[in-house]
Amino acid sequence: MTQKMLRISDIASTKNKSGKLPVSPSTIWRWVRENRFPKPFKLSDSVTVWDADLVDAFITQQASNDSATTVQS
């Protein structure tokens, strides 16, 4: 089994590149500190990654929460 990993540049958007989420890298890190986003892990001293399945699950959950809010409104 191969685990797919994402770096912050794959997840967050910047002025020059779109990521999986339309938020900045600093927002991702704030969400991690607030336990609102999956925790990353280190591959080395300078390489931090996220499990792609956990990030996709987060996005799916957020979409479900938005749908439930819209339906209840």
C-alpha positions in Angstrom: 0.0 0.0 0.0 1.3 3.4 -1.0 0.5 6.4 1.2 0.1 9.6 -0.8 1.5 12.7 0.9 0.9 16.4 0.3 3.1 19.3 1.1 1.8 22.7 2.1 2.3 24.0 -1.4 -0.1 21.3 -2.6 -2.8 22.1 0.0 -2.7 25.9 0.3 -3.2 28.5 -2.4 -0.8 31.4 -3.1 -0.9 34.4 -5.4 0.8 32.4 -8.1 -0.6 28.9 -7.6 -3.9 27.3 -6.6 -3.9 24.5 -4.0 -6.5 22.0 -2.9 -8.0 24.7 -0.6 -8.5 28.4 -1.3 -6.7 29.5 1.8 -3.2 30.6 2.5 -0.4 28.5 4.1 -0.7 30.6 7.3 -4.4 29.6 7.6 -3.5 25.9 7.2 -0.9 26.3 10.0 -3.4 28.2 12.2 -6.0 25.5 11.7 -3.4 22.8 12.7 -2.6 24.7 15.9 -6.4 25.0 16.6 -6.9 21.2 15.9 -9.2 22.0 13.0 -7.0 20.5 10.3 -5.1 17.2 10.2 -1.7 17.2 11.8 1.3 17.0 9.5 4.3 14.8 10.1 8.0 15.2 9.3 9.8 13.2 6.7 13.1 15.0 7.5 14.1 18.2 9.3 13.0 20.3 6.3 10.2 18.3 4.9 6.7 18.3 6.4 3.8 16.5 4.8 0.2 15.6 5.3 -1.5 12.3 4.6 -3.6 13.0 1.4 -6.4 10.8 2.6 -6.8 12.8 5.8 -6.8 16.1 3.9 -9.4 14.8 1.4 -11.5 13.6 4.4 -11.3 17.1 5.9 -12.5 18.6 2.6 -15.3 16.2 2.3 -16.4 16.9 5.9 -16.3 20.6 5.4 -18.4 20.2 2.2 -20.9 18.1 4.2 -21.0 20.7 7.0 -21.7 23.5 4.4 -24.5 21.4 2.8 -26.1 20.7 6.2 -26.0 24.4 7.1 -27.5 25.4 3.7 -30.3 22.8 4.1 -31.1 24.0 7.6 -31.2 27.7 6.7 
